[in-house]
Amino acid sequence: MTRLAATEALDTFLRRTLAIDDAVLRDVGVDNGRIPLHTPLFRGNEKAYLAECVETTFVSSVGAFVTRFEEMMARQIGTRYAVACVNGTAALHVALHALGVGRGQAVLCPALTFVATANAISYTGATPIFVDSDPTTLGVDVDRLATFLETRCTRRDGAAWYGDLRVSVIVPVHVFGHPVDLDRLLPLCAEWNLEVVDDATEALGSTLHDRPIGGFGRCGAFSFNGNKIITTGGGGMVTTDDPELGARLKHLTTTARLKRGVHFEHDEVGFNYRLPNLNAALGCAQMEQLPGFLAAKRRLAAGYRDLFAGVEGVTFVDEPSGTRSNFWLAAVLFDDLATRDRFLDETAALGFETRPCWTLMCDLAPYANAPRADDLCGARSIWERLVNIPSSAWMMRD
Ligand SMILES: Cc1ncc(COP(=O)(O)O)c(C=O)c1O
């Protein structure tokens, strides 16, 4: 059987246009000859900053790099506060906890997300309600969410109720860095008194009308996992403009310890969620390179856009209008599941790491019985048709 035109196009682009061969791969630390989906690049001050941590012995959660990394993130997102966490899941969890989310409440989140979004909601004791996604943004389908609120929720004391659960928060997810339609989502949230905790874990550097994603809701949550646009090994951050919330987040992530000299006093059940200085050192060095990573990913996206525009049966997932995506992971959509699977098999055989979207939350064992806002047909259609393709910043050399 001949290969799909999309497979041939990707092969030519990666091996000939970008000329990614074993030597290029070895140079960026890949020694198995396969073109990975996404790997980090350490070409800045990483080693110097890490050495500084070791030499000064500040390797744990107290240290100058943690504060510096928080300041860099607050500046980048345009919020007054940024609180470093051990990972993005912890960032989401502590943000929800700080807003008082817990048992007896429901939190809306897309069915099409990484499991961490739903897990963070579950850790609080709240019930996730899965909402549908829009194939043009890959994020919350605002029309379908409005229909759910109007037809399946009741309004009491200005809030939305789903049966006896108060629907208190929504966690929109900016999938692969593409901004959600916040222009329409935020007014709907205001109308229903829903707090917004933005899962911006994949969207560092993305903007809507030139405003950074992660600065729109009550809180934004970021991840610096090894596969993200910048990495701290493992790490996360909560951003907020609210001084009281910023202080509370810092308190909660540092075991809720009071400043009482040498004494260990804690005024509530806190979390050991503070990012170690070692990881923050990596974060500072990586943040310095963020503009370069963003520019490289834009050039790579432009290359993919041009490439797939001329190929039948495949659509490049582009940034929604009015937004700038960080193009963290490039993605294409096929017409159906069978073609998606054929592309996955063919590209794997060629040595390219390609990946389907996450299994929908409602199809996972822990969430099989969680409520769904509707039939989630948009999310399912995306899941059936989408494939992520190699997206590392180093692929686009100057
Ligand atoms: C959408 C989404 N939410 C949450 C997370 C959790 O981040 P972390 O892996 O740092 O806990 C990730 C990243 O892995 C993610 O992609």
The ligand as a MOL file (V3000), in Angstrom:
LIG
                    3D

  0  0  0     0  0            999 V3000
M  V30 BEGIN CTAB
M  V30 COUNTS 16 16 0 0 0
M  V30 BEGIN ATOM
M  V30 1 C -3.1520 20.3410 30.1300 0
M  V30 2 C -2.2180 20.0040 31.2460 0
M  V30 3 N -2.6300 20.2030 32.5130 0
M  V30 4 C -1.8360 19.9470 33.5590 0
M  V30 5 C -0.5580 19.4590 33.3800 0
M  V30 6 C 0.2270 19.1000 34.5930 0
M  V30 7 O 1.5050 19.5700 34.6530 0
M  V30 8 P 2.6660 18.7110 35.3940 0
M  V30 9 O 3.0070 17.5610 34.4940 0
M  V30 10 O 3.7660 19.6960 35.5340 0
M  V30 11 O 2.1270 18.2710 36.7020 0
M  V30 12 C -0.0650 19.2800 32.0770 0
M  V30 13 C 1.3130 18.8530 31.7910 0
M  V30 14 O 1.8260 17.8440 31.9570 0
M  V30 15 C -0.9230 19.5230 30.9860 0
M  V30 16 O -0.5160 19.3080 29.7340 0
M  V30 END ATOM
M  V30 BEGIN BOND
M  V30 1 1 1 2
M  V30 2 1 2 3
M  V30 3 2 2 15
M  V30 4 2 3 4
M  V30 5 1 4 5
M  V30 6 1 5 6
M  V30 7 2 5 12
M  V30 8 1 6 7
M  V30 9 1 7 8
M  V30 10 2 8 9
M  V30 11 1 8 10
M  V30 12 1 8 11
M  V30 13 1 12 13
M  V30 14 1 12 15
M  V30 15 2 13 14
M  V30 16 1 15 16
M  V30 END BOND
M  V30 END CTAB
M  END
